[in-house]
Amino acid sequence: MLDLDSIRNKAAALLPEMVAVRRDLHMYPELGFQERRTAAVIAAKLLALGLEVETGVAGTGVIGRLSGRRPGRTVALRADMDALPLAEANELTYASRRPGVMHACGHDGHVAMLLGAAALLAEEREELDGNVAFIFQPAEEGTDGGGARRLVALGVLAHPPADAVIGLHLWTGLPVGTLAVRSGPCMAASDSFTLVIRGVGGHGAAPQGAIDPIVAGAHVVTALQTIVSREINPAAAAVITVGTFHAGTANNIIAPTAELRGTVRSLDAQLRQLLPERIEGIVRGITQALRAEYEFDYTYGYPVLNNDLDLTACLTGIAASLLGPEQIITLPQPVLGSEDFAYYLEKVPGVFAFLGAGNPAKATGLPHQPRYNFDEDALPLGAAILAGTACAVLAGAVWELMPAPGRQELVVPFPNLKPYAPV
């Protein structure tokens, strides 16, 4: 029987060890596909727990594997481990010691939570039926398309075949002790484009002798917003943002070229395919009208992150038991940020949720900011949720969501998980 009180208490006892690991990784952050020291720390911890360990996966990834007493389902738990190219502004004893590199998105905490879950599950291995894969993934932060895509291509979910995949993300926008999640589309697809507009350079005082790519680019930036405001159903979500606009060398010179780069977010597959065509259509019309030429490159990035209904119910139920039902937040709409965890969910049913780590007395800033920090009291909560959800899935539990404000009870039997049949 799943003893969540025991899991909660054992996770709480692991807090000092998880804090030590997190702070060590925070002092020595590493960028995507460069996480060699981080991987070595993780591998040593997993080996000490008696797990089977594979290193060098997609360059720097680490996989720990735990087998229970009998064959059964396989659950994959994932943590990302890369840092950001950002100079830390926090005055902490464990602040980054690597100039220009910082753990500013909580990945050091994600690693600590997953190591904590590995410790909890390793202690219970004789009570488990099935397998758990602990995926420590490099390069979530967009490096060369994201580490998850590489791991999926290498078969990380196929040996043995995973029945479910689970991930948590610390979020300082939520107080410690809360969890936010939604089933179905939860995070957006993230695509990008580069546009080079070519005109004819000239003197700023004689624009009639030039073709100004900055003027053309300015019209493009404005007109692109009409795609969202006038061509897309207002009930659908999409974002087109031009993030960079580079042109020119002096205030009195009309530049010959301008380069624009942007991000495109969407939640619907059909709409996602339509957007590059409409963006280029506007670019084509404006540049033709202003006698300029253009080069347009569009790159599909992370897909939509779709949470499985049944596994969302399972994780929510476990979290409600551990944190209290009033601490569970059902996101009213998807988040238009993106996550490469979506690649795992294209292959295997799973759930990705946000664990509160905010506390004004201990945590500062939101992710991707130089003063970002989170409340480390969230670490044992995350470890307990990951371990408890894995145990529930391996047991094939029918999970009943605890009643909470605004929520009705729901019983979910995991119909999309294939039943285990001994060979």
FIKOLFI-227400 format. One record per residue: x, y, z of N, C-alpha, C in turn; residue in three letters. Coordinates in steps of 0.001 Angstrom, whole numbers, plus 500000, padded with zeros to 6 digits. Layout:
! FIKOLFI-227400
XYZXYZXYZALA ...
//
This chain:
! FIKOLFI-227400
500847498806500000500000500000500000500882501244500000MET 500498502265499272501265503493499156501167504294500452LEU 502298504448501140502334505149502417502919506542502193ASP 502051507500501915502510508847501610503049509572502838LEU 502544509236504025503093509843505237504559509463505399ASP 504876508201505131506266507750505226507129508441504188SER 506626508563502959507380509237501908507637510690502279ILE 506610511368502802506760512774503192507832512929504275ARG 507789512067505294508730512171506402510154511845505959ASN 510308510831505135511640510471504665512203511549503748LYS 511334512159502938511790513242502072512241514438502901ALA 511495514749503952511878515867504813513242515643505438ALA 513543514395505791514840514085506385515985514248505393ALA 515675514218504099516702514368503064517008515826502741LEU 516290516767503364516463518178503024517919518643503102LEU 518651518392504183520039518879504223520895518361503082PRO 520714517082502726521500516516501629521112517143500294GLU 519828517353500071519386517963498816519854519406498713MET 519818520140499828520304521516499825521794521551499509VAL 522550520620500067523994520587499808524289520341498340ALA 523554519409497735523746519122496309523359520343495483VAL 522216520929495791521751522073495018522753523225495073ARG 523272523515496257524193524644496392525537524358495717ARG 525965523124495770527194522762495061527032522993493561ASP 525922522530492998525681522720491569525492524199491241LEU 524889524944492170524675526368491924526007527117491846HIS 526978526694492630528279527360492606529060527067491332MET 528772525915490721529530525502489543528588525184488379TYR 527859526182487891526885525966486815527577525681485489PRO 526883524942484634527429524604483318526349524746482262GLU 526722525256481106525785525470480019525427524146479345LEU 524415524205478459523907523023477783524973522249477030GLY 524979520932477204525932519996476608527358520223477099PHE 527510520984478191528813521162478837528772520710480305GLN 527706520004480701527464519704482119528284518510482606GLU 529580518556482418530432517402482751530604517239484260ARG 530901518326484949531028518216486404529690517851487026ARG 528621518485486553527282518188487048526955516706486869THR 527252516177485686526978514767485402527772513850486325ALA 529020514219486617529852513394487494529282513355488909ALA 528803514506489400528186514556490724526953513655490761VAL 526115513751489742524881512956489682525202511469489623ILE 526122511086488739526460509669488580526969509075489887ALA 527795509821490611528327509320491880527205509095492891ALA 526245510020492946525119509875493872524264508658493521LYS 524014508455492239523178507325491814523876505993492079LEU 525169505942491805525931504710492077525919504386493568LEU 526000505404494399525976505178495847524637504613496307ALA 523584504863495537522259504320495854522071502909495313LEU 523071502399494601522979501053494046522220500960492750GLY 522088502073492027521364502068490759522305501732489608LEU 521736501209488560522464501056487302522572502443486671GLU 523764502837486237523991504208485778524616504200484396VAL 524069505022483521524617505232482181524974506704482047GLU 526198506972481635526655508353481488526979508643480023THR 527193509911479722527549510308478362526409510205477376GLY 525169510181477854524011510069476969523790511417476297VAL 523805511439474982523716512698474225524813513661474663ALA 525957513116475023527099513924475415527295513997476906GLY 526340514569477627526511514769479065525342514257479903THR 524343513646479289523195513157480038523540511954480905GLY 522764511785481976522944510662482901521597509981483092VAL 521594508656483011520379507875483240520642506904484382ILE 519793506957485396519831505965486466518647505035486329GLY 518877503757486547517787502775486400517658501940487667ARG 516414501810488120516091501067489325515075499993488980LEU 515355498763489357514438497647489109513831497197490429SER 512511497011490431511821496545491618511945495042491786GLY 511186494514492726511301493093493058510764492192491953ARG 509775492715491203509187491933490120509048492808488887ARG 508960492185487690508735492991486480507401493725486559PRO 507275494760485768506052495543485741506197496740484830GLY 505435497774485086505514498985484289506862499685484484ARG 507123500643483600508310501494483725507876502948483758THR 508360503668484752508089505097484884509403505848484711VAL 509389506904483913510560507763483744510320509078484480ALA 511300509490485269511277510774485971512410511621485408LEU 512154512878485115513163513695484428513485514979485171ARG 514778515337485170515237516642485632516196517205484601ALA 516112518500484320517085519160483453518218519687484326ASP 519413519890483751520566520197484603521459521313484070MET 521051521999482997521900523051482434521585524410483047ASP 522572525313482961522446526676483459522285527638482286ALA 522239528935482613522023529979481614523255530877481479LEU 523456531475480298524555532428480121524188533782480711PRO 524256533870482033523777535038482763524679535271483967LEU 525056536495484220525891536829485370525022536963486615ALA 525333536215487661524522536244488880524756537533489655GLU 523662538112490157523741539339490944523441539096492422ALA 523166537842492803522885537532494200524164537530495024ASN 524073538028496261525195537954497200524924536807498161GLU 525274535607497696525035534386498452526362533676498698LEU 526429532926499774527642532144500013527849531093498930THR 526762530707498281526845529691497228526559530278495842TYR 526787531571495675526583532201494366527535531589493332ALA 527168531732492072527962531169490987529411531648491043SER 530327530711490881531750531022490830532279531001489402ARG 531365530935488460531746530931487052531170532174486394ARG 532009533141486061531527534414485512530656534212484274PRO 529507534894484265528635534853483101527791533608482966GLY 527807532717483968526988531499483931526269531378485267VAL 524982531066485220524174531023486443523030530031486315MET 522724529359487409521484528580487493520360529549487825HIS 519720530063486790518685531073486963517310530543486583ALA 517158529221486513515844528653486196515521527449487071CYS 516292527254488138515954526203489087516411524810488721GLY 517219524669487671517610523323487266518490522638488307HIS 519259523432489072520019522845490174519074522222491195ASP 517936522880491427516923522319492309516236521102491728GLY 516018521111490417515398519949489774516272518708489943HIS 517582518884489770518502517765489964518433517269491403VAL 518452518190492359518408517802493763517121517053494093ALA 515990517501493555514715516819493810514718515414493239MET 515244515261492017515223513934491406516186512989492112LEU 517328513496492569518216512654493378517523512260494681LEU 516753513183495260515988512847496453514955511775496180GLY 514250511883495044513277510849494672513966509511494444ALA 515154509539493847515901508295493625516250507641494954ALA 516641508441495948516959507891497265515724507270497912ALA 514586507944497795513348507421498378512934506108497729LEU 513007506057496409512561504853495691513563503714495840LEU 514855504029495913515859502977496104515636502259497429ALA 515212503007498430514953502396499738513737501477499700GLU 512842501727498734511608500933498635511659499909497515GLU 512840499636496965512895498814495753512270497436495950ARG 512358496869497142511795495545497379510280495570497446GLU 509703496752497483508247496878497512507679497295496153GLU 508551497509495167508114498012493864508002496895492850LEU 506980496970492042506846496107490871507096496962489644ASP 508168496675488908508461497454487713509774498190487827GLY 509925499204486997511197499903486866510993501409486910ASN 512031502101487353512039503561487314513315504005486612VAL 513164504891485617514309505506484945514413506953485406ALA 515581507337485875515834508706486327516651509404485243PHE 516013510321484544516633510986483393517162512349483829ILE 518474512513483792519100513805484050519543514349482702PHE 518795515314482236518878515750480843519710517020480670GLN 520601517026479689521324518260479368520471519198478525PRO 520856520459478527520466521419477486518963521587477291ALA 518241521869478370516828522214478169516680523621477605GLU 517651524476477884517516525898477564517781526224476094GLU 517343525355475205517341525691473788518639525463473055GLY 519652524898473707520936524673473055520792523631471950THR 521070524043470719521018523115469572519720522324469536ASP 518609522983469804517310522329469668516819521636470915GLY 517601521625471993517139521021473241517619519598473432GLY 517970519284474676518496517956474984517460516857474928GLY 516188517173475230515159516131475248515011515474473885ALA 515055516274472826514907515701471483516009514694471198ARG 517236515015471611518339514078471389518164512802472201ARG 517742512956473454517571511766474276516462510873473748LEU 515374511479473299514288510684472732514761509945471480VAL 515519510637470626516033510008469409516974508853469725ALA 517670508942470856518587507879471260517877506722471959LEU 516566506839472152515793505739472716515742505700474225GLY 515891506874474871515910506873476327514595506397476925VAL 513494506519476172512194506055476656511850504654476163LEU 512780504030475476512470502748474822513187501550475422ALA 514108501738476331514931500622476845515018500670478374HIS 514054500039479065512841499383478573511786500425478200PRO 510769500021477457509745500978477049509061501627478253PRO 509039502945478279508402503670479382506891503712479183ALA 506172503568480273504714503680480255504239505066480654ASP 505090505816481325504728507160481782506002507951482015ALA 505911509278481857507049510161482114506540511366482915VAL 507307511765483922506851512780484868507959513805485093ILE 507580515082485132508552516133485404507941517250486234GLY 508786517914487022508370519075487818509275520255487504LEU 508711521454487599509490522676487420509237523583488615HIS 510307523954489325510167524907490417509730526259489875LEU 508814526921490610508297528201490114508154529166491284TRP 508943530244491231508912531217492324507701532136492266THR 506926532057491195505684532818491120504563532202491930GLY 504805531007492501503838530330493357504465530123494729LEU 503686530225495808504263530023497138504665528574497376PRO 505668528398498225506095527053498605504904526274499146VAL 504814525006498743503724524162499221502525524129498314GLY 502623524762497131501539524706496154502029523991494895THR 501080523506494112501387522875492835500354523303491813LEU 500808523686490619499909524121489554500083523223488344ALA 498968522839487733499025521937486587497702522011485843VAL 497689521543484620496453521364483875496660520208482917ARG 495596519503482581495670518439481591495519519026480195SER 495892518250479182495827518734477810496956519701477528GLY 496776520606476547497836521563476240498158522423477461PRO 499389522352477916499785523072479124500828524139478831CYS 501686523891477821502687524877477420502752524916475897MET 503167526040475371503057526290473931504214525696473136ALA 503949525505471833505032525252470892505834526536470730ALA 507129526382470529508003527550470407508805527443469116SER 508536528329468171509243528362466891509957529699466754ASP 510799529824465756511562531060465606511768531383464135SER 512052532644463865512339533045462484513439534090462462PHE 514123534121461323515117535157461035514747535796459702THR 514697537106459681514344537848458470515460538849458169LEU 516010538763456973516985539748456503516334540546455379VAL 516223541852455563515660542738454541516820543473453872ILE 516882543395452543517959544021451782517407545200450979ARG 517998546347451218517626547544450475518831548114449753GLY 518888549407449669520022550114449076520439551203450059VAL 521692551164450494522161552134451457522290553525450853GLY 522401554517451723522540555888451231522760556864452358GLY 522744558124452029522928559194453009521595559485453695HIS 521659559678455008520431559937455752519722561202455333GLY 520455562142454712519839563387454275519260563298452874ALA 519490562170452200518983562006450836518306560644450687ALA 517209560408451403516569559095451378516022558710450018PRO 515794559706449135515228559379447824516188558549446976GLN 517443558530447324518406557740446562518663556373447163GLY 517904556014448192518120554736448879516819553938448947ALA 516943552692449353515786551849449699516017551434451148ILE 515241551979452050515534551890453479514975550596454085ASP 515844549639454466515343548392455048514809548576456467PRO 515222549641457151514705549883458501513233550273458440ILE 512886551121457488511472551483457320510652550239456977VAL 511165549416456064510441548186455704510299547279456914ALA 511380547150457694511318546314458879510333546821459907GLY 510283548141460075509336548717461028507898548407460624ALA 507603548499459332506260548144458854505981546659459111HIS 506997545816458912506817544375459141506477544114460605VAL 507223544714461519506986544493462944505546544842463311VAL 505075545962462829503703546391463134502674545475462479THR 502896545151461217501901544366460478501799542931460976ALA 502894542383461495502829541002461985501806540839463099LEU 501583541897463863500627541784464973499190541630464488GLN 498933541972463224497573541791462705497249540321462470THR 498279539480462381498005538042462243497267537555463478ILE 497778537912464654497151537482465900495828538210466126VAL 495797539507465840494598540290466178493478540176465157SER 493802539791463885492773539819462858492645538540462033ARG 493546537595462167493473536382461353493296535111462167GLU 493432535216463466493330534052464334492100534202465213ILE 491393533105465400490230533091466283490632533651467648ASN 489912534645468161490282535221469455490327534202470588PRO 489641533075470421489666532041471453490925531194471389ALA 491665531303470287492918530562470147494064531433470645ALA 495126530775471077496272531504471630497442531440470657ALA 498056532588470431499278532658469626500010533943469985ALA 501313533916469824502146535087470073503176535178468958VAL 503351536365468398504430536642467454505204537829468013ILE 506427537604468411507247538652469011508548538803468240THR 508825540011467780510124540327467197511031540757468342VAL 512036539949468602512879540190469757514143540978469467GLY 514637540912468231515824541689467873515610542366466525THR 516211543545466380516125544326465142517466545049465025PHE 518311544566464132519662545115464009519871545697462611HIS 520328546954462581520622547599461300521420548870461557ALA 522263549195460608522907550501460634524147550592461487GLY 524948551647461186526181551916461918526295553357462392THR 525464554258461857525523555667462260524165556312462049ALA 523941557453462724522617558068462669522325558762461341ASN 523346559004460520523108559694459252523390558816458040ASN 523380557492458266523594556547457167522383555628457064ILE 521829555498455884520767554519455636521433553187455367ILE 521153552217456210521819550911456119521332550139454905ALA 522178549283454332521736548463453200520911547249453618PRO 521088546792454884520355545601455331519851545793456759THR 518834545043457078518318544970458449518002543518458754ALA 518296543096459982518011541716460385517061541722461570GLU 515994540944461468515010540804462530514925539339462929LEU 514829539108464222514644537743464724513450537732465669ARG 512661536664465599511464536617466424511124535228466918GLY 510203535183467869509691533922468400508198533847468122THR 507715532629467885506304532388467579505810531283468501VAL 504734531553469223504165530575470156502742530225469730ARG 502392528939469870501053528491469494500705527226470254SER 499414526892470264498927525720470992498198524720470111LEU 497962525088468865497184524251467948498070523838466776ASP 498077522544466442498967522039465396498648522645464035ALA 497363522774463708496980523338462415497382524808462321GLN 497148525548463387497541526952463414499060527076463317LEU 499763526199463974501227526243463943501761526125462529ARG 501132525286461725501570525126460336501213526340459481GLN 500165527056459856499720528218459088500604529444459317LEU 501133529595460518501800530839460899503002531214460029LEU 503924530300459712505057530737458878504634531241457506PRO 503605530629456935503112531081455630502556532501455716GLU 501803532784456781501221534115456908502280535162457240ARG 503266534797458069504346535734458380505100536101457108ILE 505469535098456328506215535388455104505352536156454105GLU 504052535881454090503167536615453184503181538111453469GLY 503148538477454729503206539895455091504567540478454738ILE 505634539728455020506978540193454680507098540426453171VAL 506577539488452402506672539585450945505941540826450430ARG 504719541033450943503934542167450475504570543506450814GLY 505069543643452032505659544922452447506961545192451712ILE 507819544202451630509100544439450955508896544724449473THR 507946544041448849507674544313447438507150545745447264GLN 506258546162448150505700547511448042506769548581448238ALA 507781548301449046508826549278449352510112549021448559LEU 510040548139447558511134547886446616512366547232447257ARG 512160546571448386513254545857449038513168544368448710ALA 514207543642449071514229542190448935514394541578450328GLU 514136540290450424514220539686451750514689538237451667TYR 515203537741452797515489536322453023514793535937454323GLU 514045534847454278513233534450455430513533533002455789PHE 513871532782457048514151531425457524513296531150458757ASP 512566530049458732511654529701459826512056528346460391TYR 512171528260461710512612527027462367511561526565463363THR 511109525322463206510197524734464187511004524271465398TYR 510581524707466588511276524355467811510485523369468649GLY 510408523628469947509732522708470856508254522585470509TYR 507697521372470555506264521195470272505402521606471464PRO 504093521547471276503152521809472366503328520736473437VAL 503308521157474687503403520218475805501995519811476212LEU 501649518558475950500309518044476217500347517072477393ASN 499738517459478496499672516583479667498550515563479529ASN 498868514333479857497889513256479828496868513439480959ASP 495595513267480635494525513484481612494686512588482832LEU 494901511303482602494923510346483704496151510538484599ASP 497301510776483977498503510967484779498499512319485480LEU 497845513309484882497662514580485583496819514367486831THR 495772513560486702494936513256487865495737512522488930ALA 496608511610488504497404510845489464498355511765490226CYS 499137512553489500500088513448490162499358514453491044LEU 498226514959490564497456515920491351496950515288492638THR 496498514055492539496018513359493727497118513111494743GLY 498280512696494268499426512495495164499800513817495825ILE 499903514881495013500281516188495549499243516698496540ALA 497960516459496266496910516894497182497037516201498528ALA 497410514922498512497596514188499763498814514686500537SER 499869515044499805501110515477500447501063516931500895LEU 500436517779500102500458519213500358499171519737500977LEU 498084519002500760496762519476501132495983519854499890GLY 494720519466499796493948519712498572493808521185498230PRO 493813522047499240493677523481498983494925524077498347GLU 496009523317498303497269523800497743497430523481496258GLN 496439522816495675496507522432494265495790523473493422ILE 496488523958492392495955524989491505495789524398490110ILE 494576524450489584494355524058488199494543525290487325THR 495565525269486482495830526425485634494621526713484751LEU 494112527939484743492908528241483952493163528245482459PRO 494410528404482051494754528403480633496204527965480478GLN 496587527544479287497978527111479084498960528263479279PRO 500179527882479585501287528828479679501923528940478296VAL 502183530164477833502745530321476494504268530270476472LEU 504871529987477609506259529558477608506342528155477049GLY 507550527664476831507703526334476234508741525537477001SER 508735524240476784509597523303477506509892522107476624GLU 511154521669476588511449520532475716510997519210476314ASP 510437519221477529509757518031478059508663517581477105PHE 508180518497476271507139518167475299507562517043474368ALA 508858516921474075509318515845473194509060514471473814TYR 509228514347475139508928513078475791507438512757475663TYR 506612513790475824505164513579475808504634513265474414LEU 505412513530473385505016513082472046505140511568471909GLU 505951510950472753506217509512472652505493508692473717LYS 505333509273474915504828508521476064503854509415476836VAL 502741508879477348501868509712478172502589510159479438PRO 502301511370479866502981511872481047502380513168481527GLY 503080513795482490502583515039483075503770515881483520VAL 503631517191483313504626518172483710503904519236484512PHE 504394519524485715503689520433486620504653521443487225ALA 504080522515487785504857523589488396504728523508489915PHE 505863523414490587505896523302492036506290524648492637LEU 505452525173493519505721526464494124507030526489494892GLY 507826527541494664509103527704495365509320529155495757ALA 508236529923495782508339531335496102508155531609497590GLY 508942532534498088508857532955499477509587534286499573ASN 508872535389499794509531536700499790510721536801500731PRO 510714535996501800511812536059502765513044535293502296ALA 512862534391501328513974533541500912514228533543499410LYS 513204533819498625513324533701497172513223535070496525ALA 513958535260495463513943536542494752513819536308493258THR 513032537154492614512999537168491163512290535986490535GLY 512056536124489247511500535061488435512609534459487586LEU 512370533302486965513420532657486177514017533567485117PRO 515275533298484800516024534001483752516353535433484154HIS 516440535691485453516846536989485955518078536831486844GLN 518971537842486877520246537687487599520106537580489108PRO 518939537930489668518727537782491113517768536643491442ARG 517600535734490518516708534593490763517247533700491880TYR 516351533308492754516657532309493776515336531734494251ASN 515341530506494754514092529887495203514245529401496639PHE 513105529133497270513078528618498635513369527119498603ASP 514443526729499234514875525324499192513955524395499973GLU 513025524933500753512049524076501435511154523342500436ASP 511153523782499183510365523092498151511004521765497739ALA 512295521587497987513002520415497465512425519087497971LEU 512228518891499287511660517602499720510228517400499241PRO 509484518485499047508122518347498521508160517789497108LEU 509066518323496282509198517817494923509649516372494887GLY 510617516019495733511089514634495778509964513690496167ALA 509161514093497151508055513243497602506990513095496524ALA 506672514176495815505662514096494750506139513189493629ILE 507393513338493213507932512487492149507922511017492573LEU 508412510728493779508474509341494241507081508765494445ALA 506190509550495043504840509056495293504074508789494018GLY 504218509667493025503525509462491753504079508241491034THR 505393508061491076505986506872490450505446505605491094ALA 505371505585492424504840504404493110503394504126492710CYS 502598505170492601501186505001492250501034504435490846ALA 501830504935489900501738504450488527502208503001488444VAL 503299502676489126503794501300489092502778500336489685LEU 502033500791490682501028499948491320499742499870490511ALA 499644500664489425498422500676488633497253501218489421GLY 497534502171490300496506502651491227495373503358490494ALA 494176503205491037493051504047490645493071505219491614VAL 493306506402491081493501507538491981492281508431492018TRP 491865508775493210490719509661493390491236511018493858GLU 490962512044493082491379513384493477490652513804494749LEU 491418514346495678490802514836496902489984516087496602MET 488850516251497248488043517444496987488821518711497332PRO 488668519699496519489310520984496757488361522071496285ALA 488569523298496724487668524380496292487567524464494779PRO 486346524435494278486135524563492848486389523299492054GLY 486660522182492733486948520956491989486033519830492462ARG 485560519033491539484775517867491881485686516653491962GLN 485233515649492686486023514427492776486064513738491412GLU 487184513078491157487372512426489870488102511115490097LEU 487588510058489530488241508760489632488789508387488267VAL 490075508073488196490732507816486916491491506497486985VAL 491248505557486063491883504245486137493049504023485182PRO 493671505071484653494783504909483712494417504068482491PHE 493367504365481737493007503504480619494042503487479499PRO 494878504525479394495816504558478272497161503937478609ASN 497346503443479816498566502710480134498341501239479800LEU 499245500695479002499050499305478621499246498408479834LYS 498352497424480047498492496550481208499732495698481097PRO 500368495443482214501565494604482188501169493142482095TYR 501774492438481174501528490997481017502874490291481110ALA 503107489466482148504387488765482273504686487929481051PRO 505938487950480636506370487176479468506792485789479926VAL 
//
